[in-house]
Structures are given as C-alpha cells and as structure tokens.
Amino acid sequence: MISEHYTPEAVILANGEYPTHPFPLQLLKEAKFVACCDGAANEYISRGHTPDVIIGDGDSLLPEYKELFSPIIHQISDQETNDQTKAVHFLQKKGFRKIAIVGATGKREDHTLGNISLLMDYMREGMEVRTVTDYGVFMPANGTQTFKSHPGQQISIINFGAKGLHGEGLVYPLSDFTNWWQGTLNEATADEFTIHCTGEYLIFLTSL
C-alpha cells in the first residue's frame, strides 16, 4: 500500500516558493542529504542552513554564496534538462532512489507544471520521487495500486494515458478521462482507496 507519509533518502529544494507547511519543512529539517537547485540555495542558506550540494548552471546563485560554497557547487550546463532533473540525476548516481522534492511549485506556473510532470519520467527511470507542496503530495503511479488515505481526504487523479480506469473507496467514479481537470476533486470514503487501470497516472493527496 502506498502512503503519503514518506521518509526520503534525500530531499531536493527547488527554486519555486519556499515551503511554509510543517510537512515539507519537516522533510527539509530531517533530511540526511539536501540538494538545492541553484537559486533555491539563496534562501536556504539565508535561513541558516547549509546544503550538501548545490546543483545547476550557477546563473541564479548569489555571487557571495557562489564563492563561499564553491566546494559543493556542481555546475551542470546541460540545457536539455532543468535544475530539478539535474538534481534528481545527481542523486541517482550517488545511489539515492527515494527522493522528496519541495519548493517545486509557485512563482511561474509553467515551471510548476513542468516540474510536476517530470515525476513521470523519474518513475520510468526506476526512482521513487514525490513532490511535496504546502497543500499536498504528488505521487506518480503505474497500474493498479492501493493508497492509504482517510475519509474525506481530497484526491485528484491526473491521467497520463492509463486505460480501464476505475476506483474503489472514492466518492466519484473514474473513467478514461483525457483532460486533466476531469480527475480532480475526488474524495476518499475510507482509510484506503484503489485505482484499477493499465498505464500511468499521477495522484495528488491533500495534506492532513
């Protein structure tokens, strides 16, 4: 059973809005390894923290931090991926598989959509990566899966080509919807729910 409560091996702080909800802040605080995406390091450091690594092309990092933290900066100039993906691949090469991403939403909406959709790529690469926001958790999934929940919890299912979609433990029935909004605003009726299908989809569970 897949649970929203998640103990990652490493945490990535992306350069969206800095988290304010206790859950993503707790993940950052308790992380054994923190990778900051370029500009995200500015606020993380200004709050008195030291990342384990700073990843990106270096264009957003303050000059004073670029000098002070030069030993842990990994400049990657590849323009075919964004800083979030560079951080995921860096951690993957270091042997990390379970990763939480915080700070990936807010600010520019196009970046938010891109960051969230990339979860599907990471899943295909064998990684267990989730995006934790101030409002909930995004989790990629493939095929029939059961998720831990609580009655009344708000749930959205975003379809990435899955077929034969139907659910158990949800207020509203599912179908092979093609537009993302069609799977939003569902609700759990029990302590778990099951999605039956063939193919890939993204689950969003609202925070407790």
Summary of the structure (lengths in Angstrom):
residues: 208
radius of gyration: 17.5
end to end distance: 18.0
largest distance: 55.2
contacts: 657
relative contact order: 0.17
helix: 27%
strand: 32%
